Amino acid sequence: MGPAVAPFSRYSQGVIVGGVFRGLSRAIRQSLSFIWIYTITGVPLIFLIGILLAGGRITPEVLAIGHVFVIIVMLPAAVIGNFLALRALGWRSWRHERWRARVAGIAATVLVWAGILIAGRQGTVPQPLVATLGALAFPTFFLAVVVTGSNLALLVAWLLPPRKTRTPSRRDVSARDS
């Protein structure tokens, strides 16, 4: 009988080969935390927008449905964006930096809803897009505004420098040494 081989666990120090999709689970976790922050910050904003635009065509119910639709559109875009950023900027991970999800979620709330409101106020879709896509021009333009806003927010969160690590004070060092 051969030597016993220890079972592999997720905490083993063995080599883990991830292949092409290495980092995908982390990208999904980061995207879910980003979407959660976006959802939390977006709810009060849509109620505020609903109050400001009360009496018009846009009601709070329409905004709430739009918020859910935006979340559904943003999630796959966020997963792809985070996955590509993890592959390109792996040295700048979101590990131990949960503030990045908060920054990205809040920035996405502002950028996405500002983009939607500006595009809605403008009321027109760019003519080359209408000429090319016809009836699909408005939905495509709406999706482009949402994805662009969320990806810009993710890019900002990825490119911010890491926070400085706290250097231990004399009291921390003396307590550790005793």
N, C-alpha and C positions, 0 to 999 in steps of 0.2 A: 504494500500500500504506500502511496506517495505522501509527501508532506502535506499537512493540512494548510489550506489556503484560507486566509481570513476573508470573510464576506465583505464585499464592497458596500460602503455606505456613503451618504452624501457628505460626510465629514472626513472621509478617508483622504490621505495625502497623496493618493495615486494620481496619475496623469488622467485628466478628463479631456477627451477630445470632443470638441463641440461642432466641428465642421463649419459648414456655411452658415448655419443658423445659431452659432454661438452667440449668446447674449439676448436671444429673442425673449426668453422668459423674463429677464430683467427689464427689457424694453416694454413688455406688457405690464409689468408691475409699475414702472415709472409712468406709463401712459394712464393707467387706472388711477393713480394718485393725482396726476395732473387733471384728469377728467373730473375726479371727485371735487377738487378745489374749484374748478371751473363751474361745476354744478352748484356748489354752495354759494359762490360769489355771484353767480348769474341770477339766482332766484330773487334776491332783493332788488337787483337791477331791473329785471323785467317788470316787477311790480311798480318800481319808480317810473319806468318808461310808460307803463300802462296808465299810471295816474296822470303823467304829463301829457299823454296823447289821448286822454279820455274824450269821448264824444266823436272821435273820428272812426275811420274804417278799422283801425287796429285796436283790438280789445285785449285785456289781460289774458283772456283764454287763447287768443291767437298767438300772443307772445309766448305763453307757456308751451303750446304745441310746437312753436318754432324753436324754443329752447331745447326741447326733447329731440327734435329733428337735428338740430345743430350738434348735440351730443352724439347722436348716432353717426353723423358724418365725420365728426372730429376724431372719434376713437380709432378707426383704421388709419387715418392720416397721422395721428399721434404715434401709434405703434410703429409705423414705417419710419417716421421722422426720428423717433428715439432709437430705433434699431440702427438706422444709418449713422446717427450721431455716435452711438456706442462703438460702431465699427471704425468710424473715422477719428473720434476723440475718446478712445477707450481710456486714456490716461486721466481724463476728466470725467470721472463717473459721478453718479448721483448718490453713491454710497456715503452714508453718514452726512448727507447734505440734503435733508428733506426740504429745506428752504427753497431749493430750486423748483420743486413742484409747486410750491405756493406762489413763487414769483411768476412762473409760467402760467398757472391757472388764473391769477389775477390779471396778468397782462393779456391773456387770451380773451378774458371777459371783456376787457376794454376794447381791444383791437377788433374782435369779431363783431360785437354789437355796434361799435362806431362804424365799422365798414358796412354793416347791414343798413344802418340808418342813413349813412351818406349815400349808399347805392340806391336806397329806396327814395330818398329825397331827390336825387338826380332824376329818377324816374325813367331813365333810358338805359338800354343796354348798348354797348359799343356797336356801331353799324357793321364793321367787318365780321363781328360775331353773329349778328342777325343774318347777314348775307350768307354766311357759311352754314349755320346751324338751323336757321328758320325758327320754328316753334320751340326748339330746345335751347334757344339762346338764353332766355331768362333763368331757367333752372341751372344751366351750366355756369352762368355768371354768378348766381347766388352761391353755388358750391365752391366756385373759385374764390369768392370773397371769404367764405368761412374757412376754407383750408389754408388760404394765404395768411389770414389773421392768426390762426392757431399755430401754424408752423413758424411764423415770425416770433410769436411768444416763446415757443420751444427753443428757437435759435438764440434768443436773448438769454434764456435760462442756461443754456449750454455754454455760451461764450462768456458769461460773467466769471470773473476770477474767483477762486475758492476763498472762503473766509480764512483769516489767519488762525492758526491753531493757537490755543491759549498756552502760554508758557507757564509752567508751574511756579507758584509763588514760594517764598522761603518757608512759609507755614506748611504748604502742601508737601514740600520736600522733607521737612523735619518730621512731619507726621508719618510719612512713608518710611523714613529711616528708623523710627523708634519701634 
